[in-house]
């Protein structure tokens, strides 16, 4: 094995270790800088299910009764 081939083999090993560490650092920074603040802000300002609020009465939708025949069952959607 030549000196150049030995150097290249060791360099590839070192490169994969450094790339793994850098990838983990980038993923961690992405999570703590972008994903986590977005989640916290959305948790504080958003209420898609309308659970928070002063009027806590149930908001049921009125539906027409469905017949028990086959044609009515097929038209449900």
SULFEN-V131148 format. One line per field, one symbol per residue. burial: 1 if it has 16 or more other C-alpha atoms within 10 Angstrom, else 0. A space follows every 10 residues. Layout:
BEGIN
burial=???
END
This chain:
BEGIN
burial=0000000000 0000000000 0000000000 0000000000 0000000000 0000000000 0000000000 0000000
END
